[in-house]
């Protein structure tokens, strides 16, 4: 632009390096990363939608309730899961937190006991609440410490959705591939 152009044109305001960058809400950031990496996300506005979406997952994967496993009494009672099964097709669990900057799901021994991810069934159905979102792992670990006090759970791990169609990279090396369904309950309504 010429000198006269610079003189008469309105100057655009520059961003101050001291102002924080505008960021999208952590819920939106999580959903984008989670679904981009191959996770299946279902928002449930109420308990009826939660049950309908859960049944649709079972129908989609040709799973009966007798082929489900859960380690949590609240989930077992809510979905009437019979745990007397040797080779379950799916595991139904709650989560500790949803990690926004990774699009991953934090779980602990409360959900998966002492099992490693590769020992879990191929399909994981995770039930979460809208209050479970945390920005990063550090914030989630602080929340775990606040939630459990001195009785911090063991086997804390993050489950990352992996898209088999995407090329793997260094960050996804040795990552166990599971089909992840996330049913997010809105606890505010």
PyMOL commands that set and color helices and strands:
alter all, ss='L'
color gray80, all
select helices_A, chain A and resi 3-8+26-36+47-60+65-67+73-79+109-112+117-119+130-132+137-148+170-172
alter helices_A, ss='H'
color red, helices_A
select strands_A, chain A and resi 40-44+68-69+90-94+97-99+104-107+123-129+133-134+157-160+179-185
alter strands_A, ss='S'
color yellow, strands_A
deselect
rebuild
show_as cartoon
